[in-house]
Amino acid sequence: MPAREALRKLLGKGRTFVEPPILQDAELFLDLAGEDLRRRMFLTPSADGVELCLRPDYTIPVCLHHLTTGNPKRAGEYAYLGPVFRQRPGETGEFVQAGVESIGRADAPAADAESLVLAREAVAVLGLEEPAIKVGDSALFAAVLDALAIPNLWRRRFARAFGDPMRLRSVIQRAGGEGDEEAAAHAGFLAALDGVDHAAARRVVDDLLSIAGFTAFGGRSAAEIADRFLEQATLENGSGIGEAAVAVLDDYLAIGGDPASAASAVADLSRQAGLELGPVLDQFKRRNAALAKRGVDLGAIAFASDFGRRLDYYTGFVFELYDPRRADAPVAGGGRYDRLLSRIAVRDGSGDDIPAVGFAIWLDRLEARR
């Protein structure tokens, strides 16, 4: 049986194959996927001036399909196999992806484990029997920030940097310092925004953009621009997080190893630093148990506390699989994105979360290794 046919059979067990349109609403991706995808999309205007893009991934279109074909909170299991279009240095911009999206399952640790196990089975069908596996958990990092009572403006900066270890550590060190020496000279307006809540700041920016005749700049929404103004105001006024919080974050980001060892190390740090990580750490441990129950050797998985996938919609567990002979590009990757469907349904993100997890496989990278 040809490899792609075998892959389709594996992914289709208990799932519905979907094939969303290749031309997609670019604004949806610009709003939801973040900078990493934004700069790699192929964009084109329609005849009526609407900005379209060639489908850069399947996750957002599959979520949109789920939302428009029934009750958003119902369980849905989807699979796909088809072309996507994304600029990739040194690689073709048109390539085939396969993957699954599991939406609406309440048993998150078991669903996470199932997603990783299925991804491993899928790459094995394509000839990679022993992939290197790397995992992370942005929800655990967010729980540490919660426990340290990190201000929202710094949290947003950390969230944008998460997944880029050098950038994240640089932002944390700046948060513990005396402010940004390169801050712009327009301190008057920024100072006026300092301390204003996000909703109020967004209204101010909306008004300014409306007066100027613009709805967005460079694909960024008014909400994103408001975030940037507020962050600059914080930096301008030297408001940081304190040396003690920086020390705890440094200790947390030094944690690595296999997931079981990492769970123990995080528990030790939480006791030493007086952090309340309860439910999130418990979910991390339950996921480890679910993986072990499925026969996964946790010792063969590398956990990194600063590892995240560079798409804004991920909210927790993430993973990537690599060919051990090529560590610079994953052959599969995915994770949990519990807030994505509500953000699509209600652009301001005020809807209820809908649990979801999935992964994608880069077939060209696997087929090139044969």
N, C-alpha and C positions, 0 to 999 in steps of 0.2 A: 504494500500500500504506500503510495507516495507520501512524503512527510507532511505536506500541507493538508492532504486529505485526512491523514491520521490526526493531525492537530485539530482540524474542524470537528472531527468526530469526538475527540476528547472534550473540547470546549463546549460542544453542543449538548452534552449530557445534562438534562434538566434545565436547559437555558434556551431562550429565544434568540436567534440570530437577527440582528438589526443592521440596516445599511442606510444611515442618514445621508441627506444630500451632501455632495461635495462642496457646493457653494453655501457658505454659512454667513450669518450676521456677524460682522467683525466686532461690533460694539460689545456683543455678549462676551467674546473672548478677551477683549481689551479690559472689560470691567472685572472679570473673574479670574483670569489666569495669571496676571501679574507681568512684571517686566521681562522675565526670562523668555516667556512665550511671545510677548508683544513684539520684541525686536527680531523675531525669527519668522513671523507670519508673512504669507504672500497676500497682499491686499490689492483690491481692485474696486473701482466705483461702478455702481449699477447705472442704468439709463436714467433713473429718477434721482440719482445723487446719493443713494444709500451706500455706505461703505461695506463691501463684502470681502470675505477671505476664503481662500482654499482651505478646506478642513485641516487644521493643524493637529488635532487629536480626536479621539472618539468619546472621551469621557463626558464632556459638556454636551455634545449632540445626543448621546444616549440618555443622559439625565433629562434633557429637554423632551425626548421621545417618551420617557416614563411619565413626565408631568402632564403631557398633552393627551395621553391615551387612557387615563383612568384616575382613580383616587391616588394622590401623590404619596400617601402613607401606606399604600399596599406594598407587599413584598414583590419584588421583581428581580429575575435573574436573566441577564443578557450576555450575549457573546457577539463578537464581531471579527471580521477578517477582511481587510481592504486597504486601499491606499490612503496615505495622509501626506501633507505637504508642509515641510518645515525647513528653513534654511539651516544647514549643518556644515560648518567648515570642514572641508576635506571629504565630504560625503554627499551623495545625491540628495536633492531637495524633495524628491518624490520617492516614497518607500512604502512598503507594506507593513501594517501593524495587525496583530491579533491580540485579543484579550477578552476579559470578562468584567462586568460590573454587577455587584450584588447590592441591591437597594432594599431597605426596609427591614433588615434582620435586626432583632433586638439583642441577640447574643453576640455582642461585638468581639470578645476574645476568640470565640470559636470561629466566627466569620473571618477574622484576621488570619487565624491559623490556616483555615481552609484556602484562603486566597494565596498565601505563600506556598503552601504545599502544591496547589494546582499549578502555580507558575513554575515550580521546579519540575513537575511532571511534564509540563508543556515544552520546556526547553530540552528535556530528555528526549521527547519525541523527535525533536529537530537535531538531535545528535550530541547535545551537551549533557552528559550524565552526571558530572560532578561540578556544578557551578560554585563559584565563590559567592557567599551570601552576606550582605550587609544590611543591618536594620537600624532604625532610629525611632524616636517617639517625641514629636513636638508637643504633645499633650503633657508629657512628663516635664519638659522644660517650662511650659506654661504654668504648671502647678507649682514649680519652684518660684517663678516670678510672683504668683499669687501669694504664696506663703511669705515672701519677702516684701509684699505690698509695694511692688515696683510701680511708679506712676504710669498712667496709660500712655503718655506720649513716648516714654522710653520703651514701653512694651511694644509699641508699634514699630519702633526702630529695630528692636531685637527680632521681632517676627519677620521683618523684611530681610534681615541679615542671616536668619537661621538657615542652615544648609550651606553657608559659605563660612567655614571655620575662621579664616583670617579676618574677614570683615566683621564677623560677630564679635570676636575678641577685641577688635579695634573699637567697636561701638561701646562695648562694656567698659573698656578703659576710659573712653571719653566720658561715659556716664558717671564715672567716679572722680572726674577731675573738676576743674574750675570753669568749665564752659568751653566753647569753641572759639579759638583765637581767630579763625577765618570767618566768623559770623559777618553777615552783610551789614552795611551801614544804615539800613532802613529800620533802625531799632524802634523808632516811634510807633509805627504801625504794628510791629511785632509785639511790642510791650502791651499795646492795647488788647491784643489777642491773648496774651498770657493769662491763664486762669479761666478763660472762656471755655464752656463745654463744647463738645464737638458739634452738636446740633446747632448751637448758636453760631459757631464759626462757619459752619457750612452755609447758613443763611446769608452771612456777610459776604462770603465768596460768591455765592450764587448771584447776589445783587450786583457785585462788582463785575462779574462776567456778563451779566445781562446788560448793564450799562455800556460795557465795551463792545457788545454785540457778539460775544463768543459763548459757546456752550461747553467747551473743553479746550485744553491745550495739550497737543502732542498725544492725544488719546487718553489723557488723564481726566477723570471726572472731577466735579467740583469738590466732592468729599475728599478725594486724594489730595487735591491742592490745599484744602483746609488743613489736612494732616501736616503737610509740609510747612505751612505757615506756623502752625502751633508748635511743631518741633523746633523750628528755628527760634521761636520766641523763648522756648525753654532753654535752648543752648545760649541765647543772647544774655539771659539773666543768670546764667551759671547754676541752674537748678539740676543737680545730679541725683545719684542714688545712694551715695555714701560708700566709704571704703569697706565697711563690714559686709554690705551686700555684694560688692565686687569680689571680695574674698570667697564668699559662699558660691557665687557663680563660677569663679575660677575652679574651685574644688569640684563642683558638679561637672563642668566641662572636661575635667581630667579623667572622668570615669569612662571606662571602656571594657573590652573583653567580651566573653560570651554573655548572652542575656541573663542567665541565672546568676553569674557572678556580679553583673551590673546591678541586678535587682538588690542583692545583698549590700553592695556598696552605696546605692542610693538610700536604702533603709538606714545604714549607719550614718550617713551624712545628715539625714533628716533628724535623727536623734541628737546628734552632736550640735546641730545648728538650731534645733527647736522648730523644725519645719513641719507643717501639717500637710502631708501628701496623700493621706488615706486612700480615697476611692481610686485615684489615678494610679498610684503605685500598686494597689490591689489588682487593678485591671491588667497592668503590666505583668504581674505574677501569674494571673489566670491565663493570659495569652501564652506565656511560657509553658504552663501546664498543658494547654490545649495542643501546642506544637509537639511536646513530648509524647502526649497520648497518641498522636498521629505518626509516631515513629521517627520524628525529626531529632537528630543529634544536636542539642543546643550548643555543644562544644565546638561544632563546625560552623557556627554563625558568629559573625563579628558585630557587636553592638557598639555604636559610637554616640555619645550623648549630644554631639553637635551635628549629627547627620540629619539632613532633611532634603526633600526633593524640591527643586526650584520652581514649583508651581504654587501659587498662593492658596489654592483651595484645599490643600492637605491640612488635616486637623489633629493628627495623632500618629499612629503606627505607620511607618513607611519602610519600604525595602527595595533593594536592587540586587539583581543577579548578574554576575560577570563571568566571562570566559577567563579562567586563570591566566591564560596567555596574553590577555589584553585587558588591563585594569583601567584604561582611560575612558571606556564607554560601556555602559550597561547593556546587556542583551534583553533584560526585562526589568520592569520597575512598576511600583504601585504603592497603594496605601489607603488610608481611611480619609474620607472627606465628608464628614457629617453635616457641614453647613452649606455645602454647594447647592443642593437642590432648593433650599429655602432662599438662597441668594438669587437663584435664577427666577424663582416664582415671584419673589418680592425683592426688587433690586436694592432696597435699603437694608436687606438682611434681617428684617424684623420678624420673619416667619419662624415657625418651630423647626428645629433641626430634624433631619430625616437621616437615620444611620445608613452609611454606604461605604463600600470598600471595593477595590478592583485593581487590575494591573494590565499593563500592555507589554507586548513582546515586539522587539525590532527584528523582523525576519531577515532582513538583509545582512545584519551583523552575524546572525547565526549561520546563514547559508554561505556566507563568505569564508567561513572557517573550514569548510569541508575540503 
